[in-house]
Amino acid sequence: MKLLHTLKGGRELELVDYHDLLARLGEGSAHPGGFTATVQLIDSLSLPVHGQVLEVGCGTGRTACYLARNGYRVTAVDLHRQMLEKAVRRARRERLDIRFIQADVTALPFPDHRFDVVFVESVTIFTRWRAALAEYRRVLKPGGRLIDREMILCGRKTDLMRRRLKQFYGMRTLATMTEWKKRLKQSGFADVSVHEHSRSIGKWGVDHDPHRELDLALFEDEQVRRMSQTNDRLLARYGKRLGYAVFEARAPLNETEKG
């Protein structure tokens, strides 16, 4: 069910879930560490020069634009239409050539073996992970690299915790770092490793994003205030049981490498 709320001045705010709120806020890096962590990660990876990079779950396009500015040929997908619209406008303002496509990560609209790198941050946990990992592997060239930053379970998981995180954030899976590595191997990836990890999701400040599209009137809306409070309560209650890890894996060079 879609909820309509009227902002000051008669404008309507339509919010369905937490991801709609992020889209309205123009949030470009809603994952552990924020954009600073993204930049540090990309700069540490030594990705192939001028490589074909697919960013999965690009949001408002901040990371896609950073990759493009650094010489990579970028294709970016997201399921959220408003996120993509903001991403397209960001790329135009920065005069960057990026291909943006609205797509479900479990059914990517690309041929097999298309990309050198699949780059993902805080997306797979919201999907049917078997289908998502299978698609990442399918579109990677033989030997291509998957980089995936995901939230991990670092403490005891309860049914109540799982239900609340799913209901508010849409999180479909909670798994430990070991379980994620096993899943990657089961999905046919080779050389699975952990690039970095933390037993805490940490805190990150608001950095300056000159191309962020933010409607300040959102902060006057009662539903936005309630959602923000719910977010704070969930993080306070369950944050100590959550961390994150950056997984790195390679598509096999041939079928004998699989598994």
CYANA upper distance limits for C-alpha pairs under 8 A (distance plus 0.5 A):
  1 MET  CA     16 VAL  CA      7.46
  2 LYS  CA     14 GLU  CA      7.25
  2 LYS  CA     15 LEU  CA      6.92
  2 LYS  CA     16 VAL  CA      5.64
  3 LEU  CA     14 GLU  CA      6.25
  3 LEU  CA     15 LEU  CA      6.17
  3 LEU  CA     16 VAL  CA      6.70
  4 LEU  CA     12 GLU  CA      6.86
  4 LEU  CA     13 LEU  CA      6.20
  4 LEU  CA     14 GLU  CA      5.25
  4 LEU  CA     15 LEU  CA      7.29
  5 HIS  CA     12 GLU  CA      6.06
  5 HIS  CA     13 LEU  CA      5.57
  5 HIS  CA     14 GLU  CA      6.98
  5 HIS  CA    221 ASP  CA      8.16
  5 HIS  CA    223 GLN  CA      8.20
  6 THR  CA     10 GLY  CA      6.38
  6 THR  CA     11 ARG  CA      6.10
  6 THR  CA     12 GLU  CA      4.89
  6 THR  CA     13 LEU  CA      6.46
  6 THR  CA    221 ASP  CA      8.37
  7 LEU  CA     11 ARG  CA      5.63
  7 LEU  CA     12 GLU  CA      6.30
  7 LEU  CA     13 LEU  CA      7.08
  7 LEU  CA    217 ALA  CA      7.35
  7 LEU  CA    218 LEU  CA      7.90
  7 LEU  CA    220 GLU  CA      7.82
  7 LEU  CA    221 ASP  CA      6.75
  8 LYS  CA    217 ALA  CA      7.69
  8 LYS  CA    220 GLU  CA      8.27
 15 LEU  CA     20 ASP  CA      6.10
 15 LEU  CA     21 LEU  CA      6.90
 16 VAL  CA     20 ASP  CA      6.55
 17 ASP  CA     21 LEU  CA      7.14
 17 ASP  CA    168 PHE  CA      7.63
 17 ASP  CA    169 TYR  CA      7.92
 18 TYR  CA     22 LEU  CA      6.92
 18 TYR  CA    168 PHE  CA      7.04
 18 TYR  CA    169 TYR  CA      6.20
 18 TYR  CA    170 GLY  CA      8.32
 18 TYR  CA    227 MET  CA      8.18
 19 HIS  CA     23 ALA  CA      6.72
 19 HIS  CA    169 TYR  CA      7.94
 20 ASP  CA     24 ARG  CA      6.72
 21 LEU  CA     25 LEU  CA      6.64
 21 LEU  CA    224 VAL  CA      8.05
 22 LEU  CA     26 GLY  CA      6.58
 22 LEU  CA     27 GLU  CA      5.85
 22 LEU  CA     30 ALA  CA      8.41
 23 ALA  CA     27 GLU  CA      6.89
 23 ALA  CA     59 GLY  CA      8.05
 23 ALA  CA     60 THR  CA      7.94
 23 ALA  CA     80 HIS  CA      8.48
 23 ALA  CA     82 GLN  CA      6.78
 23 ALA  CA     83 MET  CA      5.78
 24 ARG  CA     82 GLN  CA      8.36
 24 ARG  CA    214 LEU  CA      7.51
 24 ARG  CA    215 ASP  CA      7.77
 25 LEU  CA    213 GLU  CA      7.59
 25 LEU  CA    214 LEU  CA      5.61
 25 LEU  CA    215 ASP  CA      7.13
 25 LEU  CA    218 LEU  CA      8.21
 26 GLY  CA     60 THR  CA      6.95
 26 GLY  CA     83 MET  CA      8.00
 26 GLY  CA     86 LYS  CA      7.97
 26 GLY  CA    212 ARG  CA      6.20
 26 GLY  CA    213 GLU  CA      5.65
 26 GLY  CA    214 LEU  CA      5.99
 27 GLU  CA     59 GLY  CA      8.31
 27 GLU  CA     60 THR  CA      7.40
 27 GLU  CA    212 ARG  CA      7.78
 28 GLY  CA     35 PHE  CA      8.10
 28 GLY  CA     59 GLY  CA      6.79
 28 GLY  CA     60 THR  CA      5.83
 28 GLY  CA     61 GLY  CA      7.27
 28 GLY  CA     62 ARG  CA      6.04
 28 GLY  CA     63 THR  CA      8.22
 28 GLY  CA    212 ARG  CA      8.03
 29 SER  CA     34 GLY  CA      5.50
 29 SER  CA     35 PHE  CA      5.79
 29 SER  CA     62 ARG  CA      7.95
 29 SER  CA     63 THR  CA      8.42
 30 ALA  CA     34 GLY  CA      6.63
 30 ALA  CA    122 SER  CA      8.45
 31 HIS  CA    121 GLU  CA      7.42
 31 HIS  CA    122 SER  CA      6.43
 32 PRO  CA     37 ALA  CA      8.21
 32 PRO  CA    151 MET  CA      8.31
 32 PRO  CA    201 ILE  CA      5.97
 32 PRO  CA    202 GLY  CA      7.11
 32 PRO  CA    203 LYS  CA      7.93
 32 PRO  CA    204 TRP  CA      7.95
 32 PRO  CA    244 TYR  CA      7.53
 33 GLY  CA     37 ALA  CA      5.33
 33 GLY  CA     38 THR  CA      7.97
 33 GLY  CA    201 ILE  CA      8.20
 33 GLY  CA    202 GLY  CA      7.48
 33 GLY  CA    203 LYS  CA      7.36
 33 GLY  CA    204 TRP  CA      6.01
 34 GLY  CA     38 THR  CA      7.15
 34 GLY  CA    204 TRP  CA      6.73
 34 GLY  CA    205 GLY  CA      8.46
 35 PHE  CA     39 VAL  CA      6.73
 35 PHE  CA     63 THR  CA      8.21
 35 PHE  CA    207 ASP  CA      8.32
 36 THR  CA     40 GLN  CA      6.79
 37 ALA  CA     41 LEU  CA      6.55
 38 THR  CA     42 ILE  CA      6.68
 38 THR  CA     63 THR  CA      7.92
 39 VAL  CA     43 ASP  CA      6.56
 39 VAL  CA     66 TYR  CA      8.48
 40 GLN  CA     44 SER  CA      6.71
 41 LEU  CA     45 LEU  CA      6.93
 42 ILE  CA     46 SER  CA      8.12
 42 ILE  CA     47 LEU  CA      8.26
 47 LEU  CA     51 GLY  CA      7.77
 47 LEU  CA    117 VAL  CA      8.28
 48 PRO  CA    116 ASP  CA      8.07
 49 VAL  CA     71 GLY  CA      7.72
 49 VAL  CA     72 TYR  CA      7.36
 50 HIS  CA     71 GLY  CA      6.00
 50 HIS  CA     72 TYR  CA      4.99
 50 HIS  CA     73 ARG  CA      6.56
 51 GLY  CA     72 TYR  CA      5.90
 51 GLY  CA     73 ARG  CA      6.52
 51 GLY  CA    115 PHE  CA      8.30
 51 GLY  CA    116 ASP  CA      6.41
 51 GLY  CA    117 VAL  CA      7.93
 52 GLN  CA     72 TYR  CA      6.89
 52 GLN  CA     73 ARG  CA      5.40
 52 GLN  CA     74 VAL  CA      6.62
 52 GLN  CA     75 THR  CA      8.20
 52 GLN  CA    114 ARG  CA      8.33
 52 GLN  CA    115 PHE  CA      5.60
 52 GLN  CA    116 ASP  CA      5.73
 52 GLN  CA    117 VAL  CA      7.03
 53 VAL  CA     72 TYR  CA      7.14
 53 VAL  CA     73 ARG  CA      6.53
 53 VAL  CA     74 VAL  CA      5.45
 53 VAL  CA     75 THR  CA      6.74
 53 VAL  CA    115 PHE  CA      6.37
 53 VAL  CA    116 ASP  CA      6.54
 53 VAL  CA    117 VAL  CA      5.30
 53 VAL  CA    118 VAL  CA      6.41
 53 VAL  CA    119 PHE  CA      7.58
 54 LEU  CA     74 VAL  CA      6.48
 54 LEU  CA     75 THR  CA      5.38
 54 LEU  CA     76 ALA  CA      6.10
 54 LEU  CA     77 VAL  CA      8.21
 54 LEU  CA    115 PHE  CA      7.02
 54 LEU  CA    117 VAL  CA      6.74
 54 LEU  CA    118 VAL  CA      5.33
 54 LEU  CA    119 PHE  CA      6.60
 55 GLU  CA     64 ALA  CA      7.15
 55 GLU  CA     74 VAL  CA      7.81
 55 GLU  CA     75 THR  CA      6.85
 55 GLU  CA     76 ALA  CA      5.16
 55 GLU  CA     77 VAL  CA      6.93
 55 GLU  CA    118 VAL  CA      6.48
 55 GLU  CA    119 PHE  CA      5.28
 55 GLU  CA    120 VAL  CA      6.51
 56 VAL  CA     76 ALA  CA      6.60
 56 VAL  CA     77 VAL  CA      5.85
 56 VAL  CA     78 ASP  CA      7.08
 56 VAL  CA    105 VAL  CA      7.31
 56 VAL  CA    118 VAL  CA      7.60
 56 VAL  CA    119 PHE  CA      6.73
 56 VAL  CA    120 VAL  CA      5.74
 56 VAL  CA    121 GLU  CA      8.26
 56 VAL  CA    123 VAL  CA      7.91
 57 GLY  CA     76 ALA  CA      7.81
 57 GLY  CA     77 VAL  CA      6.14
 57 GLY  CA     78 ASP  CA      5.02
 57 GLY  CA     79 LEU  CA      7.82
 57 GLY  CA    105 VAL  CA      8.20
 57 GLY  CA    120 VAL  CA      7.34
 57 GLY  CA    121 GLU  CA      7.98
 57 GLY  CA    123 VAL  CA      6.59
 58 CYS  CA     62 ARG  CA      8.16
 58 CYS  CA     63 THR  CA      7.57
 58 CYS  CA     64 ALA  CA      7.16
 58 CYS  CA     76 ALA  CA      6.24
 58 CYS  CA     77 VAL  CA      6.30
 58 CYS  CA     78 ASP  CA      6.09
 58 CYS  CA     84 LEU  CA      8.30
 58 CYS  CA     87 ALA  CA      8.41
 59 GLY  CA     78 ASP  CA      6.75
 59 GLY  CA     80 HIS  CA      8.07
 59 GLY  CA     83 MET  CA      5.56
 59 GLY  CA     84 LEU  CA      6.93
 59 GLY  CA     87 ALA  CA      7.39
 60 THR  CA     83 MET  CA      5.36
 60 THR  CA     84 LEU  CA      6.51
 60 THR  CA     85 GLU  CA      8.16
 60 THR  CA     86 LYS  CA      5.79
 60 THR  CA     87 ALA  CA      4.68
 60 THR  CA     88 VAL  CA      8.47
 60 THR  CA     90 ARG  CA      8.09
 61 GLY  CA     65 CYS  CA      6.56
 61 GLY  CA     76 ALA  CA      8.36
 61 GLY  CA     83 MET  CA      8.43
 61 GLY  CA     84 LEU  CA      7.87
 61 GLY  CA     86 LYS  CA      7.89
 61 GLY  CA     87 ALA  CA      4.72
 61 GLY  CA     88 VAL  CA      7.86
 61 GLY  CA     90 ARG  CA      7.33
 61 GLY  CA     91 ALA  CA      7.83
 62 ARG  CA     66 TYR  CA      6.89
 62 ARG  CA     87 ALA  CA      7.78
 62 ARG  CA     90 ARG  CA      8.18
 63 THR  CA     67 LEU  CA      6.72
 64 ALA  CA     68 ALA  CA      6.71
 64 ALA  CA     74 VAL  CA      7.08
 64 ALA  CA     75 THR  CA      8.30
 64 ALA  CA     76 ALA  CA      7.13
 64 ALA  CA     98 ILE  CA      8.04
 65 CYS  CA     69 ARG  CA      6.56
 65 CYS  CA     90 ARG  CA      8.40
 65 CYS  CA     91 ALA  CA      6.76
 65 CYS  CA     94 GLU  CA      8.29
 65 CYS  CA     96 LEU  CA      7.44
 65 CYS  CA     98 ILE  CA      8.10
 66 TYR  CA     70 ASN  CA      6.89
 67 LEU  CA     71 GLY  CA      7.26
 67 LEU  CA     72 TYR  CA      6.19
 67 LEU  CA     73 ARG  CA      8.42
 67 LEU  CA     74 VAL  CA      7.48
 68 ALA  CA     72 TYR  CA      5.50
 68 ALA  CA     73 ARG  CA      6.69
 68 ALA  CA     74 VAL  CA      6.50
 68 ALA  CA     96 LEU  CA      7.19
 68 ALA  CA     97 ASP  CA      7.87
 68 ALA  CA     98 ILE  CA      7.59
 69 ARG  CA     96 LEU  CA      7.72
 73 ARG  CA     98 ILE  CA      7.83
 74 VAL  CA     97 ASP  CA      8.43
 74 VAL  CA     98 ILE  CA      5.94
 74 VAL  CA     99 ARG  CA      7.06
 75 THR  CA     98 ILE  CA      6.41
 75 THR  CA     99 ARG  CA      5.19
 75 THR  CA    100 PHE  CA      6.50
 75 THR  CA    101 ILE  CA      8.23
 76 ALA  CA     98 ILE  CA      7.85
 76 ALA  CA     99 ARG  CA      6.69
 76 ALA  CA    100 PHE  CA      5.42
 76 ALA  CA    101 ILE  CA      6.83
 77 VAL  CA     84 LEU  CA      8.45
 77 VAL  CA    100 PHE  CA      6.30
 77 VAL  CA    101 ILE  CA      5.37
 77 VAL  CA    102 GLN  CA      6.06
 77 VAL  CA    103 ALA  CA      6.28
 77 VAL  CA    104 ASP  CA      8.40
 77 VAL  CA    105 VAL  CA      8.25
 78 ASP  CA     83 MET  CA      7.95
 78 ASP  CA     84 LEU  CA      7.06
 78 ASP  CA    101 ILE  CA      7.29
 78 ASP  CA    102 GLN  CA      5.72
 78 ASP  CA    103 ALA  CA      6.18
 78 ASP  CA    104 ASP  CA      7.47
 78 ASP  CA    105 VAL  CA      8.21
 79 LEU  CA    102 GLN  CA      5.71
 79 LEU  CA    103 ALA  CA      5.62
 79 LEU  CA    104 ASP  CA      6.08
 79 LEU  CA    105 VAL  CA      8.39
 80 HIS  CA     84 LEU  CA      6.94
 80 HIS  CA    102 GLN  CA      7.65
 81 ARG  CA     85 GLU  CA      6.74
 81 ARG  CA    102 GLN  CA      7.28
 82 GLN  CA     86 LYS  CA      6.87
 83 MET  CA     87 ALA  CA      6.71
 84 LEU  CA     88 VAL  CA      6.60
 84 LEU  CA    100 PHE  CA      7.56
 84 LEU  CA    101 ILE  CA      8.23
 84 LEU  CA    102 GLN  CA      7.64
 85 GLU  CA     89 ARG  CA      6.89
 86 LYS  CA     90 ARG  CA      6.61
 86 LYS  CA    213 GLU  CA      7.83
 87 ALA  CA     91 ALA  CA      6.75
 87 ALA  CA    100 PHE  CA      8.37
 88 VAL  CA     92 ARG  CA      6.75
 88 VAL  CA    100 PHE  CA      7.50
 89 ARG  CA     93 ARG  CA      6.71
 90 ARG  CA     94 GLU  CA      6.78
 90 ARG  CA    211 HIS  CA      6.66
 90 ARG  CA    212 ARG  CA      8.47
 91 ALA  CA     95 ARG  CA      6.37
 91 ALA  CA     96 LEU  CA      5.68
 91 ALA  CA     97 ASP  CA      7.64
 91 ALA  CA     98 ILE  CA      7.50
 92 ARG  CA     96 LEU  CA      6.71
 92 ARG  CA     97 ASP  CA      8.49
 93 ARG  CA    211 HIS  CA      8.44
103 ALA  CA    107 ALA  CA      7.83
103 ALA  CA    108 LEU  CA      6.82
103 ALA  CA    109 PRO  CA      7.59
104 ASP  CA    108 LEU  CA      6.65
105 VAL  CA    127 THR  CA      8.33
105 VAL  CA    132 ALA  CA      6.31
105 VAL  CA    135 GLU  CA      7.70
106 THR  CA    127 THR  CA      7.98
106 THR  CA    128 ARG  CA      7.74
106 THR  CA    131 ALA  CA      5.62
106 THR  CA    132 ALA  CA      5.02
106 THR  CA    134 ALA  CA      8.45
106 THR  CA    135 GLU  CA      6.61
107 ALA  CA    131 ALA  CA      8.36
107 ALA  CA    132 ALA  CA      8.30
107 ALA  CA    135 GLU  CA      7.28
108 LEU  CA    135 GLU  CA      7.08
110 PHE  CA    114 ARG  CA      7.51
110 PHE  CA    139 VAL  CA      7.20
111 PRO  CA    139 VAL  CA      6.93
112 ASP  CA    138 ARG  CA      5.87
112 ASP  CA    139 VAL  CA      5.12
112 ASP  CA    140 LEU  CA      7.53
112 ASP  CA    141 LYS  CA      8.10
113 HIS  CA    138 ARG  CA      6.75
113 HIS  CA    139 VAL  CA      5.06
113 HIS  CA    140 LEU  CA      5.09
113 HIS  CA    141 LYS  CA      4.41
113 HIS  CA    142 PRO  CA      7.23
114 ARG  CA    139 VAL  CA      5.69
114 ARG  CA    140 LEU  CA      6.22
114 ARG  CA    141 LYS  CA      6.30
115 PHE  CA    139 VAL  CA      6.60
115 PHE  CA    140 LEU  CA      5.32
115 PHE  CA    141 LYS  CA      6.08
115 PHE  CA    144 GLY  CA      7.55
116 ASP  CA    140 LEU  CA      6.48
116 ASP  CA    141 LYS  CA      6.22
116 ASP  CA    143 GLY  CA      8.47
116 ASP  CA    144 GLY  CA      5.22
116 ASP  CA    145 ARG  CA      6.91
117 VAL  CA    140 LEU  CA      7.19
117 VAL  CA    144 GLY  CA      6.20
117 VAL  CA    145 ARG  CA      5.33
117 VAL  CA    146 LEU  CA      6.33
117 VAL  CA    147 ILE  CA      7.98
118 VAL  CA    136 TYR  CA      7.11
118 VAL  CA    140 LEU  CA      7.49
118 VAL  CA    145 ARG  CA      6.90
118 VAL  CA    146 LEU  CA      5.38
118 VAL  CA    147 ILE  CA      6.76
119 PHE  CA    146 LEU  CA      6.67
119 PHE  CA    147 ILE  CA      5.46
119 PHE  CA    148 ASP  CA      6.60
120 VAL  CA    124 THR  CA      8.18
120 VAL  CA    146 LEU  CA      8.36
120 VAL  CA    147 ILE  CA      6.57
120 VAL  CA    148 ASP  CA      5.05
120 VAL  CA    149 ARG  CA      6.74
121 GLU  CA    148 ASP  CA      6.11
121 GLU  CA    149 ARG  CA      5.06
121 GLU  CA    150 GLU  CA      6.69
122 SER  CA    126 PHE  CA      8.41
122 SER  CA    148 ASP  CA      8.13
122 SER  CA    149 ARG  CA      6.31
122 SER  CA    150 GLU  CA      5.27
122 SER  CA    151 MET  CA      7.17
123 VAL  CA    127 THR  CA      7.53
123 VAL  CA    150 GLU  CA      7.70
124 THR  CA    128 ARG  CA      8.07
124 THR  CA    129 TRP  CA      6.43
124 THR  CA    132 ALA  CA      7.22
124 THR  CA    133 LEU  CA      8.46
124 THR  CA    150 GLU  CA      7.57
125 ILE  CA    129 TRP  CA      7.39
125 ILE  CA    150 GLU  CA      7.31
125 ILE  CA    151 MET  CA      7.84
125 ILE  CA    171 MET  CA      6.29
125 ILE  CA    172 ARG  CA      6.31
125 ILE  CA    173 THR  CA      5.80
125 ILE  CA    174 LEU  CA      7.67
126 PHE  CA    170 GLY  CA      6.53
126 PHE  CA    171 MET  CA      5.14
126 PHE  CA    172 ARG  CA      5.51
126 PHE  CA    173 THR  CA      7.43
127 THR  CA    132 ALA  CA      7.21
127 THR  CA    171 MET  CA      8.29
127 THR  CA    172 ARG  CA      6.71
127 THR  CA    173 THR  CA      8.43
128 ARG  CA    132 ALA  CA      6.73
128 ARG  CA    172 ARG  CA      7.67
129 TRP  CA    133 LEU  CA      6.45
129 TRP  CA    173 THR  CA      8.35
130 ARG  CA    134 ALA  CA      6.63
130 ARG  CA    183 ARG  CA      8.39
130 ARG  CA    187 SER  CA      7.67
131 ALA  CA    135 GLU  CA      6.73
132 ALA  CA    136 TYR  CA      6.76
133 LEU  CA    137 ARG  CA      6.75
133 LEU  CA    184 LEU  CA      7.61
133 LEU  CA    187 SER  CA      6.81
134 ALA  CA    138 ARG  CA      6.60
134 ALA  CA    187 SER  CA      6.49
134 ALA  CA    188 GLY  CA      8.46
135 GLU  CA    139 VAL  CA      6.77
136 TYR  CA    140 LEU  CA      6.92
136 TYR  CA    146 LEU  CA      7.83
137 ARG  CA    146 LEU  CA      8.39
137 ARG  CA    187 SER  CA      8.27
137 ARG  CA    188 GLY  CA      7.96
137 ARG  CA    189 PHE  CA      7.58
137 ARG  CA    251 ALA  CA      6.34
140 LEU  CA    144 GLY  CA      5.79
140 LEU  CA    145 ARG  CA      7.73
140 LEU  CA    146 LEU  CA      8.49
140 LEU  CA    251 ALA  CA      6.89
141 LYS  CA    251 ALA  CA      7.47
142 PRO  CA    251 ALA  CA      5.94
142 PRO  CA    252 PRO  CA      6.06
142 PRO  CA    253 LEU  CA      4.99
142 PRO  CA    254 ASN  CA      7.45
143 GLY  CA    250 ARG  CA      6.03
143 GLY  CA    251 ALA  CA      5.36
143 GLY  CA    252 PRO  CA      5.94
143 GLY  CA    253 LEU  CA      5.51
144 GLY  CA    250 ARG  CA      6.02
144 GLY  CA    251 ALA  CA      5.79
144 GLY  CA    252 PRO  CA      8.43
145 ARG  CA    248 GLU  CA      7.50
145 ARG  CA    249 ALA  CA      6.27
145 ARG  CA    250 ARG  CA      5.05
145 ARG  CA    251 ALA  CA      6.87
146 LEU  CA    247 PHE  CA      8.24
146 LEU  CA    248 GLU  CA      6.14
146 LEU  CA    249 ALA  CA      5.68
146 LEU  CA    250 ARG  CA      6.52
146 LEU  CA    251 ALA  CA      8.10
147 ILE  CA    246 VAL  CA      7.36
147 ILE  CA    247 PHE  CA      6.30
147 ILE  CA    248 GLU  CA      5.31
147 ILE  CA    249 ALA  CA      7.33
148 ASP  CA    246 VAL  CA      6.01
148 ASP  CA    247 PHE  CA      5.64
148 ASP  CA    248 GLU  CA      7.09
149 ARG  CA    244 TYR  CA      7.48
149 ARG  CA    245 ALA  CA      6.14
149 ARG  CA    246 VAL  CA      4.62
149 ARG  CA    247 PHE  CA      6.69
150 GLU  CA    244 TYR  CA      6.05
150 GLU  CA    245 ALA  CA      6.22
150 GLU  CA    246 VAL  CA      6.99
150 GLU  CA    247 PHE  CA      8.41
151 MET  CA    174 LEU  CA      8.35
151 MET  CA    201 ILE  CA      8.02
151 MET  CA    242 LEU  CA      7.23
151 MET  CA    243 GLY  CA      6.18
151 MET  CA    244 TYR  CA      4.66
151 MET  CA    245 ALA  CA      7.02
152 ILE  CA    174 LEU  CA      6.99
152 ILE  CA    175 ALA  CA      6.11
152 ILE  CA    176 THR  CA      5.65
152 ILE  CA    177 MET  CA      6.40
152 ILE  CA    242 LEU  CA      6.26
152 ILE  CA    243 GLY  CA      5.62
152 ILE  CA    244 TYR  CA      5.41
152 ILE  CA    245 ALA  CA      7.13
153 LEU  CA    157 LYS  CA      8.03
153 LEU  CA    174 LEU  CA      6.43
153 LEU  CA    175 ALA  CA      5.73
153 LEU  CA    176 THR  CA      5.07
153 LEU  CA    177 MET  CA      7.70
153 LEU  CA    241 ARG  CA      6.59
153 LEU  CA    242 LEU  CA      5.40
153 LEU  CA    243 GLY  CA      6.77
153 LEU  CA    244 TYR  CA      8.44
154 CYS  CA    176 THR  CA      6.83
154 CYS  CA    199 ARG  CA      6.51
154 CYS  CA    240 LYS  CA      8.29
154 CYS  CA    241 ARG  CA      5.42
154 CYS  CA    242 LEU  CA      5.70
154 CYS  CA    243 GLY  CA      6.56
155 GLY  CA    240 LYS  CA      7.94
155 GLY  CA    241 ARG  CA      4.74
155 GLY  CA    242 LEU  CA      7.35
156 ARG  CA    241 ARG  CA      7.18
157 LYS  CA    161 MET  CA      6.99
157 LYS  CA    162 ARG  CA      7.56
157 LYS  CA    241 ARG  CA      8.34
158 THR  CA    162 ARG  CA      6.77
159 ASP  CA    163 ARG  CA      6.60
160 LEU  CA    164 ARG  CA      6.61
161 MET  CA    165 LEU  CA      6.66
161 MET  CA    238 TYR  CA      7.90
162 ARG  CA    166 LYS  CA      6.57
162 ARG  CA    174 LEU  CA      7.87
163 ARG  CA    167 GLN  CA      6.43
164 ARG  CA    168 PHE  CA      6.66
165 LEU  CA    169 TYR  CA      6.08
165 LEU  CA    170 GLY  CA      7.28
165 LEU  CA    171 MET  CA      6.41
165 LEU  CA    234 LEU  CA      8.21
166 LYS  CA    170 GLY  CA      4.86
166 LYS  CA    171 MET  CA      4.87
166 LYS  CA    172 ARG  CA      6.43
167 GLN  CA    171 MET  CA      8.12
175 ALA  CA    179 GLU  CA      6.31
175 ALA  CA    180 TRP  CA      6.89
176 THR  CA    180 TRP  CA      6.78
177 MET  CA    181 LYS  CA      6.83
177 MET  CA    245 ALA  CA      7.45
178 THR  CA    182 LYS  CA      6.80
179 GLU  CA    183 ARG  CA      6.69
180 TRP  CA    184 LEU  CA      6.79
181 LYS  CA    185 LYS  CA      6.88
181 LYS  CA    192 VAL  CA      7.06
181 LYS  CA    193 SER  CA      7.88
181 LYS  CA    247 PHE  CA      8.20
182 LYS  CA    186 GLN  CA      6.59
183 ARG  CA    187 SER  CA      6.62
184 LEU  CA    188 GLY  CA      7.19
184 LEU  CA    189 PHE  CA      6.16
184 LEU  CA    192 VAL  CA      7.53
184 LEU  CA    249 ALA  CA      8.14
185 LYS  CA    189 PHE  CA      5.55
185 LYS  CA    190 ALA  CA      7.04
185 LYS  CA    192 VAL  CA      7.42
185 LYS  CA    259 GLY  CA      5.98
186 GLN  CA    259 GLY  CA      6.70
187 SER  CA    259 GLY  CA      7.99
188 GLY  CA    251 ALA  CA      7.86
188 GLY  CA    252 PRO  CA      7.86
188 GLY  CA    258 LYS  CA      5.41
188 GLY  CA    259 GLY  CA      5.40
189 PHE  CA    249 ALA  CA      6.53
189 PHE  CA    250 ARG  CA      6.11
189 PHE  CA    251 ALA  CA      5.68
189 PHE  CA    252 PRO  CA      6.71
189 PHE  CA    258 LYS  CA      7.03
189 PHE  CA    259 GLY  CA      6.92
190 ALA  CA    249 ALA  CA      6.47
190 ALA  CA    250 ARG  CA      5.61
190 ALA  CA    251 ALA  CA      6.58
190 ALA  CA    252 PRO  CA      6.18
190 ALA  CA    257 GLU  CA      7.40
190 ALA  CA    258 LYS  CA      7.19
190 ALA  CA    259 GLY  CA      7.05
191 ASP  CA    248 GLU  CA      8.37
191 ASP  CA    249 ALA  CA      5.94
191 ASP  CA    250 ARG  CA      6.37
192 VAL  CA    247 PHE  CA      7.70
192 VAL  CA    248 GLU  CA      6.35
192 VAL  CA    249 ALA  CA      4.84
192 VAL  CA    250 ARG  CA      7.45
193 SER  CA    247 PHE  CA      6.40
193 SER  CA    248 GLU  CA      5.80
193 SER  CA    249 ALA  CA      6.80
194 VAL  CA    245 ALA  CA      7.23
194 VAL  CA    246 VAL  CA      6.25
194 VAL  CA    247 PHE  CA      5.10
194 VAL  CA    248 GLU  CA      6.44
195 HIS  CA    245 ALA  CA      7.99
195 HIS  CA    246 VAL  CA      5.82
195 HIS  CA    247 PHE  CA      6.31
195 HIS  CA    248 GLU  CA      6.67
196 GLU  CA    245 ALA  CA      6.22
196 GLU  CA    246 VAL  CA      5.80
196 GLU  CA    247 PHE  CA      8.06
197 HIS  CA    243 GLY  CA      8.03
197 HIS  CA    244 TYR  CA      6.11
197 HIS  CA    245 ALA  CA      4.50
197 HIS  CA    246 VAL  CA      6.67
198 SER  CA    243 GLY  CA      5.90
198 SER  CA    244 TYR  CA      5.98
198 SER  CA    245 ALA  CA      6.88
199 ARG  CA    240 LYS  CA      8.48
199 ARG  CA    241 ARG  CA      8.35
199 ARG  CA    242 LEU  CA      7.07
199 ARG  CA    243 GLY  CA      4.79
199 ARG  CA    244 TYR  CA      7.17
200 SER  CA    239 GLY  CA      7.78
200 SER  CA    240 LYS  CA      6.87
200 SER  CA    241 ARG  CA      8.11
200 SER  CA    242 LEU  CA      6.35
200 SER  CA    243 GLY  CA      4.59
200 SER  CA    244 TYR  CA      7.38
201 ILE  CA    239 GLY  CA      7.44
201 ILE  CA    242 LEU  CA      6.61
201 ILE  CA    243 GLY  CA      4.97
201 ILE  CA    244 TYR  CA      6.44
202 GLY  CA    243 GLY  CA      8.30
216 LEU  CA    220 GLU  CA      8.33
217 ALA  CA    221 ASP  CA      7.65
218 LEU  CA    224 VAL  CA      7.18
219 PHE  CA    224 VAL  CA      7.04
219 PHE  CA    225 ARG  CA      7.35
220 GLU  CA    224 VAL  CA      8.30
220 GLU  CA    225 ARG  CA      8.23
221 ASP  CA    225 ARG  CA      6.95
222 GLU  CA    226 ARG  CA      6.77
223 GLN  CA    227 MET  CA      6.63
224 VAL  CA    228 SER  CA      6.62
225 ARG  CA    229 GLN  CA      6.78
226 ARG  CA    230 THR  CA      6.67
227 MET  CA    231 ASN  CA      6.64
228 SER  CA    232 ASP  CA      6.79
229 GLN  CA    233 ARG  CA      6.70
230 THR  CA    234 LEU  CA      6.65
231 ASN  CA    235 LEU  CA      6.72
232 ASP  CA    236 ALA  CA      6.59
233 ARG  CA    237 ARG  CA      6.63
234 LEU  CA    238 TYR  CA      6.35
234 LEU  CA    239 GLY  CA      7.78
235 LEU  CA    239 GLY  CA      5.02
236 ALA  CA    240 LYS  CA      8.30
238 TYR  CA    242 LEU  CA      7.38
239 GLY  CA    243 GLY  CA      8.33
252 PRO  CA    257 GLU  CA      5.95
252 PRO  CA    258 LYS  CA      6.43
253 LEU  CA    257 GLU  CA      7.23
254 ASN  CA    258 LYS  CA      7.76
